Amino acid sequence: MCFIIVVAGLAYLWQYGWPGAPAQGTNPDAMSRMVGLTDPVTNRLADRFTDANDDLVADAPSDPAALLNPDTLVFSYVAVEQAEEYRDRWQPLVDHLQTALGRPVAYLLVRDPMEQLAAIRDGRLHIAGLNTGAVPLAVNQAGFVPVCKLPSADGTGRYHMVFVVPADSPLEGPTNLRGRELTLTNPNSNSGFKAPLVLLWSDFGLRPGRDFDFRMSGSHEHSIEGISNGTYEAAAVADDLVSQAVKAGTLTEDTYRVIYKSEPFPTAALGYAHNIDPALAEQIHKALLEFNWAGTPMDGTVAPVGHTQFIPADYKDDWSLIRRIDDAGGKKYEITGG
């Protein structure tokens, strides 16, 4: 299977409009370039790292002088504009880490993903949570060591991209999207933007703007709502969010159908910097996997109700599909800014 990567998401929005609006005057060749028809690359760990056990993750430095054992550890979860909200939401984990590790843990407010990655690379951020797509870049260029994933609705720590349609839709599969309109979420989304465009092109030969039209809803929630009320013909969304919408009662099972389900993608990951002192790193690893947020404000907000512990991560296997997409699309891992 040949995969390609979506790039230039902001340019896409500038050219094709804002959330909720159908794309107009789409140039198929321009869109194909944005979908990533570029020369493939082979990303690997930066030369300054070693990987003796071939797990594709950087080993701890052999030079004791290069190891970090700070009196105060620093943590942050996924860089977002509303960084203060995430700081408050993840306070139970910070409290747990402080108790388990016997030292203060500060929360780093970061609003830009590159700023967060640069902080890991430069030794200013020791424990972090990263979204799915950022993990391979963090591993290869910042020395991030994934430990665990957020649990999904089925408890596996994986989710799928699905195409959903209204229950009475005549569409039966991806090829039926020819001549139709597909609703995407936003260019920063793997399952709501990158994966659907990649898979429609590589597996079904469908080019956006040539074979199907599209619009941007702005979020998975808006896309799901549009399917529920019949506003949208088809939408690409994450299946765990569909399950959450059903449980919340905002979507009922008699109002939609799934016409396509992708290979699994991993959820967001938590881990630490590779140059943390090995003894401390082992404590962090144990503390993350032992943390149970039942009964805290995190319960039902960071993962589906009923799932209150992280799932162990295997970077080599779990992020295989993400790496293949990035490599085939010519996405060279680089940390810019910061």
C-alpha positions, 0 to 999 in steps of 0.5 A: 500500500502506498501512502502519502502525507497531507502538507500545507494545511494552512495554505489549504484553509487560505485557498479553500475557505473556512469551516462549514463552507464547501470548497470552491474552484478546487484545482486538482493538481494543487490539491494533489501537491497539498496531499503530498505527492512528493519524493519519499524519504526514510526518516530515522533517529537523528545521528546523535542518538543510539538504538542498540535494541532496535526498538526505534527509540533513542537509548539513554546516553552512555556518558553520565554527564549527559544525563538529567536528574533535575530537582524539579521535573517539568511536564506538559500535555499536547500544546494547545491555545487553551494551555491553561485548561490542559494544565488544570485538567491534568493536575491529578497526574501532576499530583500523582507524579510528585508523590510517586517521584518524591520531587516537585513537578511543574506544568509547562504552558505551551501553545505551539507544538514545535515549542513543545518538541524543542523543549524536550530536545533541549532538556527543558521538558522532561515528561510530556503528552503528545498527539498521535502525529507528533510522536514520530517527529518527537522520537526521531528528533527530540529523543522522546520515549513513548511509555503509554497511550490514552485508552480508546473506547474499546480499551486498546489505545487505538482508533480508526478513521471511518467514513460515516453517512446518514442511515438512509444514504445510498453510499455503500463504500469509498468508491461511491464518493465519486461525484459526492461531497466529503466533509473533513474536519481541519488540517491538523487532524489525522483522522479528519483530514490527513488519513482520509485524503491519503487513503482515498488517493492511494487505495481508491484513486480518488483525487480531491477536487477532481473526483469528489468535493469537500468541505471543512466542518472545523471539528469531529463534533461538528462533522458528527452533528452534520451526519446526525441531522442530515446536513452532510453527505459523508464525513471522515471522523475518528471512530472513538469519537463516534462511540462517545457521541452515541454514549452521550446521546448526541448521535443515535445508532439509527441515524448513521452508517459506517461505510469504511474503516481504516487500519488502526492508529494509536491514540495520544502518547505520554513519555519522557526524554531519553536523557533522563537518568535511567533510574529516574526514567524507570520510576517515571515509567512505573508512575505513568502506568500505575496512575488511575484517575478514577474519581478525579476531574480527569475521569470522563474528560481525557478518555472514555468513561470507564477507562481510567488508566493509560495503555502501554505503548509499543512505538515500533508497532503502534506508530508503524502506519503513521511513519509509513504515511510520513515517509511515503509523502516525503515528510522529513522530520525537523523541529523548527522554531522553539 
